[in-house]
């Protein structure tokens, strides 16, 4: 049976290890180091080591929670590799200890930011009568679309064989973002994929010209927007129109399917 105990000096490596294992499958997250965790959580203004609770069994750390000011939970992690029934019990055990800690401070509630894709965590918190609200949104600004598209299109799991031999001249407009510049990319698909920045080139021939904003491109990649819907709403223009199917296939292939999560402890 796991126990819940307070943080002690020397626990940081074990906490970082269980955090990295828990969030390894989420896109957009960098692997944490002990130094980063100590700076970002332990040394954060208003944080007390006494408010970091560990879930431990036979000397192994299976989870932890870090309670910050006014009931804000910076981290709440329970090893996802545990059997579902055991993990559910561990979540409840750590949650009860966290609630007791909040009561000691005189706080009436605690507030989490947790990934909705962790179904077991979500169901357990709902069963404990926690209210679920939409999480915070995040902003993505593409500073180097050429490098991003090249990385995505050369990814082994993306098949572009149906577009082999085609070339596309893609004009990316700043849209409403005053800090971005218009970019023109020449994309050629063959045995290898080439993405060339031709913003300073006056004339470049391609099978098709495509125009969309950098923000629209970010929605396609990160938010799973549908290229056909964006085309229907005039967020994408294609010339000649006969290339609609090819362009929609190209843009749809860029979508990231990985789960996304922005931990509360990474916000300031």
ROVOGU-648506 format. One line per 4 residues: their letters; for each residue x, y, z of N, C-alpha, C, O. Coordinates in steps of 0.1 Angstrom, whole numbers. Example, Ala and Ser with C-alpha at 12.3 -4.5 7.8 and 13.67 -1.06 7.14 Angstrom:
BEGIN
as	132 -57 78 123 -45 78 132 -33 78 142 -33 85  128 -22 71 137 -11 71 129 0 79 134 11 80
END
This chain:
BEGIN
xxxx	8 -12 0 0 0 0 9 12 0 17 14 9  7 21 -10 15 33 -10 13 42 2 2 42 8  22 51 5 21 61 16 23 74 9 29 76 -1  17 85 16 20 98 11 28 105 22 25 104 34
xxxx	39 111 18 48 118 27 52 131 21 50 134 9  59 139 29 64 152 25 77 151 17 84 141 18  79 161 9 92 162 2 104 163 11 103 169 22  114 156 7 127 157 15 138 160 5 138 156 -7
xxxx	149 166 10 160 169 1 165 156 -5 167 146 2  168 156 -18 173 145 -25 161 138 -33 164 128 -41  149 142 -31 138 136 -38 136 140 -53 130 134 -61  142 152 -56 140 158 -69 142 148 -81 134 148 -90
xxxx	153 140 -81 155 132 -93 144 122 -95 140 119 -106  138 116 -84 127 107 -85 114 114 -90 107 108 -98  112 126 -86 100 133 -90 101 137 -105 92 135 -113  113 141 -109 115 144 -123 114 132 -132 108 133 -143
xxxx	118 120 -127 117 108 -135 103 104 -137 99 100 -148  95 105 -127 81 101 -128 73 111 -137 64 107 -144  77 124 -136 71 134 -144 74 131 -159 65 132 -168  86 129 -162 90 127 -176 84 114 -182 79 114 -193
xxxx	83 103 -174 76 91 -178 61 94 -181 55 88 -190  55 102 -173 41 105 -174 37 113 -186 27 111 -192  46 122 -190 42 131 -201 51 129 -213 51 137 -222  57 117 -214 66 114 -226 58 114 -239 63 117 -249
xxxx	45 111 -238 37 110 -250 30 122 -255 23 122 -265  33 134 -249 27 146 -252 36 155 -261 48 156 -258  31 160 -272 39 169 -280 41 183 -274 33 187 -265  51 189 -278 54 203 -273 60 204 -259 62 215 -254
xxxx	64 192 -253 70 192 -240 85 188 -241 89 179 -249  93 196 -234 107 192 -233 109 183 -221 103 186 -211  118 174 -222 122 166 -210 127 174 -199 136 183 -202  122 173 -187 127 181 -176 140 176 -170 143 164 -171
xxxx	148 185 -166 160 181 -158 157 184 -143 148 192 -140  166 179 -135 164 182 -120 166 196 -118 159 202 -110  176 203 -125 178 217 -123 166 225 -126 163 235 -119  160 222 -138 148 229 -142 137 228 -132 130 238 -128
xxxx	134 215 -127 123 213 -118 126 221 -105 117 227 -99  138 221 -100 141 228 -87 139 243 -89 134 249 -80  143 248 -101 141 262 -103 126 266 -105 122 276 -100  119 257 -113 106 260 -117 95 258 -107 85 265 -107
xxxx	98 248 -98 88 244 -88 93 246 -74 87 254 -67  103 240 -70 108 240 -57 112 255 -52 109 259 -41  119 262 -61 123 275 -58 114 286 -62 117 298 -61  102 283 -67 93 293 -71 88 302 -59 85 296 -49
xxxx	87 315 -61 83 323 -50 69 319 -45 60 317 -53  67 317 -32 55 313 -26 54 298 -24 44 293 -18  63 290 -30 63 276 -28 70 271 -16 81 276 -13  64 262 -9 71 256 3 73 241 1 64 234 -5
xxxx	85 236 4 88 222 3 78 214 11 76 202 7  72 219 21 62 212 29 49 209 21 41 201 25  47 217 11 35 215 2 37 207 -10 29 206 -19  48 200 -10 51 190 -21 49 176 -15 57 172 -6
xxxx	40 169 -19 36 156 -14 40 144 -23 37 145 -35  46 134 -18 50 123 -26 42 110 -23 38 108 -12  39 103 -33 32 90 -32 43 79 -34 49 79 -45  45 71 -24 57 62 -24 53 48 -20 45 47 -11
xxxx	59 38 -26 57 24 -22 70 17 -23 76 16 -34  74 11 -12 86 3 -11 98 11 -17 107 6 -24  99 24 -13 110 32 -17 109 38 -31 118 45 -35  99 35 -38 97 40 -52 87 50 -53 75 49 -48
xxxx	90 62 -59 81 73 -60 71 70 -72 76 68 -83  58 69 -69 48 66 -79 40 78 -83 32 77 -93  42 89 -77 35 102 -80 39 113 -70 45 110 -60  34 125 -74 36 136 -64 27 147 -68 21 147 -79
xxxx	25 156 -59 17 168 -61 24 180 -55 30 179 -44  24 191 -62 30 204 -57 19 214 -56 13 219 -66  16 218 -43 5 228 -40 11 241 -38 20 244 -29  7 251 -47 12 264 -46 3 273 -39 -7 269 -32
xxxx	4 286 -41 -4 296 -33 -19 295 -37 -22 293 -49  -27 298 -27 -42 298 -29 -48 286 -35 -58 287 -42  -42 275 -33 -47 262 -38 -44 259 -53 -50 250 -58  -35 266 -59 -31 262 -72 -21 250 -72 -11 250 -65
xxxx	-25 240 -80 -17 228 -81 -8 229 -93 -12 229 -104  5 230 -90 15 232 -101 17 218 -108 16 218 -121  18 208 -101 20 194 -107 12 184 -99 10 185 -87  6 175 -107 -2 164 -100 1 152 -110 -5 151 -120
xxxx	9 143 -105 14 132 -114 12 119 -106 16 117 -95  6 109 -113 6 95 -108 10 86 -119 4 87 -130  19 78 -117 25 69 -127 14 62 -136 7 54 -131  14 66 -149 4 60 -158 6 45 -161 -2 39 -167
xxxx	18 40 -157 21 26 -160 15 16 -150 15 4 -151  8 22 -139 2 13 -129 -11 7 -135 -17 14 -143  -15 -4 -130 -28 -10 -134 -39 0 -131 -39 7 -121  -50 1 -140 -60 11 -138 -66 12 -124 -67 23 -118
xxxx	-70 0 -118 -76 0 -105 -67 6 -94 -70 14 -86  -54 1 -95 -44 6 -85 -41 21 -87 -40 29 -78  -40 25 -100 -38 39 -103 -49 48 -98 -47 59 -93  -61 44 -100 -73 51 -95 -72 53 -80 -75 64 -75
xxxx	-69 43 -73 -68 44 -58 -56 53 -54 -58 61 -45  -45 53 -62 -34 62 -59 -38 76 -61 -34 85 -53  -45 79 -72 -50 93 -75 -59 98 -63 -57 109 -59  -68 89 -59 -77 93 -48 -69 96 -35 -71 105 -27
xxxx	-59 87 -32 -51 89 -20 -43 102 -20 -42 109 -10  -36 105 -32 -29 117 -33 -38 129 -32 -34 139 -27  -49 128 -39 -59 139 -39 -64 142 -25 -65 154 -21  -67 132 -17 -71 134 -3 -61 141 5 -64 150 13
xxxx	-48 137 4 -37 143 11 -36 158 7 -33 167 15  -38 160 -6 -37 174 -12 -48 183 -6 -45 194 -2  -60 177 -5 -71 185 0 -69 188 15 -72 199 20  -63 179 22 -60 181 37 -50 192 38 -51 201 47
xxxx	-40 192 30 -30 202 30 -36 216 27 -32 226 33  -45 217 17 -52 229 14 -60 234 26 -60 246 29  -67 225 33 -75 229 44 -66 235 55 -70 244 62  -54 229 57 -45 234 67 -41 249 64 -38 257 73
xxxx	-41 252 51 -38 266 47 -50 275 48 -49 287 47  -62 269 50 -74 277 50 -79 280 36 -87 289 34  -75 272 26 -80 274 12 -92 265 10 -92 253 14  -102 271 4 -115 264 2 -115 255 -10 -124 246 -11
xxxx	-106 256 -19 -106 248 -32 -92 246 -37 -83 254 -32  -90 237 -46 -77 235 -53 -80 235 -67 -91 230 -72  -71 239 -75 -73 241 -89 -62 234 -97 -50 236 -95  -66 225 -107 -57 217 -115 -57 222 -129 -67 228 -134
xxxx	-46 220 -136 -46 220 -151 -40 207 -155 -28 205 -154  -49 197 -160 -45 184 -163 -49 180 -177 -59 186 -182  -42 171 -184 -46 168 -198 -59 160 -198 -61 150 -191  -69 165 -206 -82 158 -207 -80 144 -213 -89 135 -212
xxxx	-69 141 -220 -67 128 -227 -63 118 -217 -62 106 -220  -60 122 -204 -57 112 -194 -71 108 -188 -76 114 -178  -78 98 -194 -92 95 -191 -93 91 -177 -103 94 -171  -84 83 -172 -86 77 -158 -85 89 -148 -93 89 -139
xxxx	-75 98 -150 -74 109 -141 -87 118 -142 -92 122 -132  -91 120 -154 -103 128 -156 -115 122 -149 -123 129 -142  -118 109 -151 -129 103 -145 -128 103 -130 -138 104 -123  -116 101 -124 -114 100 -110 -117 114 -104 -123 115 -93
xxxx	-113 125 -110 -115 138 -105 -130 142 -106 -136 148 -97  -137 138 -117 -151 140 -118 -159 133 -107 -168 138 -101  -155 120 -105 -161 112 -94 -160 118 -81 -168 116 -72  -149 126 -79 -146 132 -66 -153 146 -65 -150 154 -56
xxxx	-162 149 -75 -171 161 -75 -163 173 -79 -167 184 -76  -152 172 -86 -145 183 -91 -151 189 -104 -156 181 -113  -152 202 -105 -158 208 -117 -148 208 -128 -136 210 -126  -152 206 -140 -143 205 -152 -147 217 -161 -158 218 -165
xxxx	-137 225 -164 -138 237 -172 -128 236 -184 -118 229 -182  -131 243 -195 -121 243 -206 -108 248 -201 -107 258 -193  -97 242 -206 -84 246 -201 -80 259 -208 -86 263 -217  -68 264 -204 -63 276 -210 -59 274 -224 -54 263 -228
xxxx	-61 284 -233 -56 282 -247 -41 286 -247 -36 292 -238  -35 282 -259 -21 286 -261 -20 292 -274 -27 289 -284  -10 301 -276 -7 307 -288 5 301 -295 15 299 -288  4 299 -308 16 293 -315 19 304 -326 11 308 -334
xxxx	32 308 -326 37 317 -336 48 310 -344 58 306 -338  46 309 -357 55 302 -365 66 312 -370 63 321 -378  78 311 -364 88 321 -367 96 316 -379 103 324 -386  97 303 -382 104 297 -393 96 286 -400 98 274 -398
xxxx	86 290 -408 77 281 -414 85 271 -424 81 259 -425  95 276 -430 103 267 -439 109 255 -431 107 244 -436  115 258 -420 121 247 -412 110 237 -407 112 225 -407  99 243 -402 88 235 -397 82 225 -408 81 213 -405
xxxx	79 231 -419 73 223 -430 83 212 -435 79 201 -438  95 216 -436 105 206 -440 106 195 -430 107 183 -434  106 198 -418 107 187 -407 94 178 -408 95 166 -407  82 184 -409 70 177 -410 69 168 -422 65 156 -422
xxxx	73 174 -434 71 167 -446 81 156 -448 79 146 -456  93 157 -441 103 146 -442 101 136 -431 109 126 -430  91 137 -423 88 127 -412 85 114 -419 77 114 -428  91 103 -414 89 90 -420 74 85 -421 71 78 -430
xxxx	66 90 -411 52 85 -411 43 92 -421 31 89 -422  48 102 -428 40 110 -437 42 106 -451 54 106 -456  32 101 -457 33 96 -471 28 107 -481 16 111 -480  37 111 -490 33 121 -500 35 116 -514 37 123 -523
xxxx	35 103 -515 38 96 -528 27 100 -538 30 101 -550  15 103 -534 4 107 -543 7 121 -550 1 124 -560  16 128 -544 19 142 -549 33 142 -555 38 153 -559  39 130 -557 52 130 -563 53 137 -577 44 135 -585
xxxx	63 145 -579 64 153 -591 57 166 -591 59 174 -601  50 169 -581 42 182 -580 51 192 -573 59 189 -565  48 205 -577 55 216 -570 44 227 -566 34 228 -573  47 233 -555 37 243 -550 44 256 -546 55 255 -539
xxxx	39 267 -549 44 280 -545 34 285 -534 23 289 -537  38 285 -522 30 288 -510 33 302 -505 44 304 -500  23 311 -506 25 325 -500 18 325 -486 6 323 -485  26 328 -476 21 328 -462 21 343 -458 31 350 -457
xxxx	9 348 -456 7 362 -452 7 364 -437 4 354 -430  11 376 -432 11 377 -417 -2 377 -411 -3 375 -399  -13 379 -418 -26 379 -412 -27 391 -403 -24 402 -407  -32 389 -391 -34 399 -381 -22 401 -371 -22 409 -362
xxxx	-11 393 -374 1 394 -365 10 404 -370 16 403 -381  12 415 -363 21 426 -367 36 423 -367 44 430 -372  39 412 -361 54 408 -359 59 399 -369 71 396 -370  50 394 -378 55 384 -388 56 391 -402 49 401 -405
xxxx	64 385 -410 66 390 -424 60 380 -434 59 368 -431  56 385 -446 51 375 -456 63 367 -461 74 371 -462  60 354 -462 70 344 -466 64 336 -479 53 333 -479  73 334 -488 70 326 -500 79 314 -500 91 315 -500
xxxx	72 302 -500 79 289 -500 77 281 -512 65 280 -517  87 276 -518 86 267 -530 88 253 -525 98 249 -519  78 245 -527 78 231 -522 78 222 -534 69 223 -543  87 213 -535 88 203 -546 89 189 -540 97 186 -531
xxxx	80 180 -545 79 167 -539 84 157 -550 78 156 -561  94 150 -546 99 139 -555 104 128 -546 98 124 -537  116 123 -550 122 112 -542 125 118 -528 124 110 -518  128 130 -527 130 137 -514 121 150 -515 117 154 -526
xxxx	118 156 -504 110 168 -503 119 180 -501 128 180 -493  117 190 -509 124 202 -508 115 214 -505 104 215 -511  119 222 -495 111 234 -491 121 245 -491 130 246 -483  119 255 -501 129 265 -503 122 279 -500 111 281 -505
xxxx	129 287 -493 124 301 -491 127 310 -503 139 312 -506  117 314 -510 119 322 -522 113 336 -521 108 342 -530  112 341 -508 106 354 -506 113 365 -513 106 375 -517  126 364 -516 133 374 -523 134 371 -538 141 378 -545
xxxx	127 361 -543 128 358 -557 116 363 -564 104 361 -560  118 370 -575 107 377 -582 98 367 -589 85 368 -589  103 357 -595 95 347 -603 100 333 -600 112 330 -601  90 325 -597 93 311 -596 81 303 -600 70 304 -595
xxxx	83 294 -610 72 286 -616 69 274 -607 78 267 -602  56 271 -606 52 259 -598 39 254 -605 32 262 -612  36 242 -602 23 236 -607 11 243 -601 0 244 -607  13 249 -589 1 255 -582 6 266 -573 16 265 -567
xxxx	-2 277 -572 0 287 -562 -10 287 -551 -22 286 -554  -5 287 -539 -14 286 -527 -11 298 -518 0 302 -516  -22 304 -513 -21 315 -503 -29 313 -491 -41 309 -492  -23 315 -479 -30 314 -467 -22 322 -456 -10 325 -459
xxxx	-28 325 -445 -20 332 -435 -12 323 -427 -15 311 -427  -2 328 -420 6 320 -411 -2 314 -400 0 303 -395  -12 322 -395 -21 317 -385 -29 306 -389 -32 296 -382  -34 306 -402 -42 295 -407 -34 283 -408 -38 272 -406
xxxx	-21 284 -412 -12 273 -413 -10 267 -399 -10 254 -398  -9 275 -389 -7 270 -375 -19 262 -371 -18 252 -364  -31 267 -375 -44 260 -371 -44 246 -378 -49 236 -372  -40 246 -390 -39 233 -398 -30 223 -391 -33 211 -389
xxxx	-18 228 -387 -8 219 -381 -11 215 -367 -11 203 -363  -15 225 -358 -15 222 -344 -30 220 -339 -32 214 -328  -40 225 -346 -53 225 -341 -62 216 -349 -75 215 -347  -57 208 -359 -64 199 -367 -75 205 -374 -86 199 -376
xxxx	-73 217 -379 -83 224 -387 -84 216 -401 -74 209 -405  -96 216 -407 -98 209 -419 -95 218 -431 -101 229 -433  -86 214 -440 -82 222 -451 -94 225 -460 -96 236 -465  -103 215 -463 -115 218 -471 -124 228 -465 -130 237 -473
xxxx	-126 228 -452 -134 238 -446 -128 252 -447 -135 262 -449  -115 253 -445 -108 266 -446 -108 271 -461 -109 283 -463  -108 262 -470 -109 266 -484 -123 271 -487 -125 281 -494  -133 264 -481 -147 269 -483 -149 282 -477 -158 290 -482
xxxx	-142 286 -466 -144 299 -460 -134 309 -465 -132 320 -458  -128 306 -476 -119 316 -482 -106 319 -474 -100 330 -476  -102 310 -465 -90 312 -457 -78 307 -465 -67 309 -461  -81 299 -476 -70 294 -484 -75 297 -499 -86 295 -502
xxxx	-65 302 -507 -68 303 -521 -59 295 -529 -47 293 -525  -64 289 -540 -56 280 -548 -57 284 -563 -68 286 -568  -46 284 -570 -46 287 -584 -36 277 -591 -25 278 -588  -41 269 -600 -55 268 -605 -64 260 -596 -60 252 -588
xxxx	-77 263 -597 -87 256 -588 -87 241 -590 -91 233 -582  -82 237 -602 -82 222 -605 -73 214 -596 -73 202 -595  -64 222 -588 -55 215 -579 -60 215 -565 -52 212 -556  -73 217 -563 -78 217 -549 -75 204 -542 -71 204 -530
xxxx	-77 193 -548 -76 180 -542 -61 178 -538 -58 173 -527  -52 182 -546 -38 180 -543 -33 189 -531 -26 185 -523  -38 201 -532 -34 211 -521 -40 206 -508 -33 207 -497  -53 202 -508 -59 198 -495 -52 185 -490 -50 184 -478
xxxx	-47 176 -499 -40 165 -495 -26 169 -489 -22 163 -479  -20 179 -495 -7 183 -489 -9 189 -475 -1 186 -466  -18 198 -474 -20 205 -461 -25 196 -450 -21 197 -439  -34 186 -454 -39 177 -444 -28 168 -439 -28 163 -428
xxxx	-18 165 -447 -7 157 -443 2 163 -432 10 156 -426  0 176 -430 9 183 -421 3 183 -406 11 186 -397  -9 178 -405 -15 179 -392 -8 170 -382 -5 159 -384  -6 175 -370 0 168 -359 -11 160 -351 -21 166 -348
xxxx	-9 148 -349 -19 140 -342 -16 137 -328 -24 131 -320  -4 141 -323 0 139 -310 -8 147 -300 -14 158 -303  -10 142 -288 -17 149 -277 -9 161 -273 4 161 -273  -16 171 -269 -9 184 -264 -13 186 -250 -25 184 -246
xxxx	-4 192 -242 -7 196 -228 3 206 -224 15 204 -226  -1 217 -218 7 227 -212 6 227 -197 -4 231 -192  16 221 -190 15 220 -176 14 234 -169 20 244 -173  7 234 -158 6 247 -150 20 251 -145 22 263 -145
xxxx	28 242 -142 41 246 -136 50 252 -147 61 258 -143  47 251 -160 55 258 -170 50 272 -173 55 279 -181  39 276 -166 34 290 -168 39 299 -156 42 294 -145  39 312 -159 43 321 -148 33 333 -147 35 342 -139
END
